[in-house]
Amino acid sequence: MGGKTVTRADLAEAVFRRLGLSRTESAAMVEMVLKEISDVIVSGETVKLSSFGSFTVREKGLRVGRNPKTGKEVPIPPRRVAVFKPSNIMKQRINEGVDSETRSEEAAE
């Protein structure tokens, strides 16, 4: 596993190569899309990207945690967390990649 991490710069470079925009325009486009997605998620709305997945905000209530060093119980305050749920198409694509990697490893043995 342990593949490369894709960065904003990598996304901008892909837009530059595929669409032929300037590097500056490509970077601005990536920033615009990410900002729009972020703003919608922060406002508590759901972002659904067909064939990719959904970003939602989930409310977590107050709960009791434990300090691992001391064993003392500590209250963890309520908070909001961002959650990504991949679409069924994305899940299939992910698992197809695993299946082909597994077959490649088995063939190499």
Secondary structure in CASP SS format (residue, H / E / C, confidence):
PFRMAT SS
TARGET T0000
AUTHOR 0000-0000-0000
METHOD secondary structure of the structure
MODEL  1
M C 1.00
G C 1.00
G C 1.00
K C 1.00
T C 1.00
V C 1.00
T C 1.00
R H 1.00
A H 1.00
D H 1.00
L H 1.00
A H 1.00
E H 1.00
A H 1.00
V H 1.00
F H 1.00
R H 1.00
R H 1.00
L H 1.00
G C 1.00
L C 1.00
S C 1.00
R H 1.00
T H 1.00
E H 1.00
S H 1.00
A H 1.00
A H 1.00
M H 1.00
V H 1.00
E H 1.00
M H 1.00
V H 1.00
L H 1.00
K H 1.00
E H 1.00
I H 1.00
S H 1.00
D H 1.00
V H 1.00
I H 1.00
V H 1.00
S C 1.00
G C 1.00
E C 1.00
T C 1.00
V E 1.00
K E 1.00
L E 1.00
S C 1.00
S C 1.00
F C 1.00
G E 1.00
S E 1.00
F E 1.00
T E 1.00
V E 1.00
R E 1.00
E E 1.00
K E 1.00
G C 1.00
L C 1.00
R E 1.00
V E 1.00
G E 1.00
R E 1.00
N C 1.00
P C 1.00
K C 1.00
T C 1.00
G C 1.00
K C 1.00
E E 1.00
V E 1.00
P E 1.00
I E 1.00
P C 1.00
P C 1.00
R E 1.00
R E 1.00
V E 1.00
A E 1.00
V E 1.00
F E 1.00
K E 1.00
P E 1.00
S C 1.00
N H 1.00
I H 1.00
M H 1.00
K H 1.00
Q H 1.00
R H 1.00
I H 1.00
N H 1.00
E H 1.00
G H 1.00
V H 1.00
D H 1.00
S H 1.00
E H 1.00
T H 1.00
R H 1.00
S H 1.00
E H 1.00
E H 1.00
A H 1.00
A H 1.00
E C 1.00
END
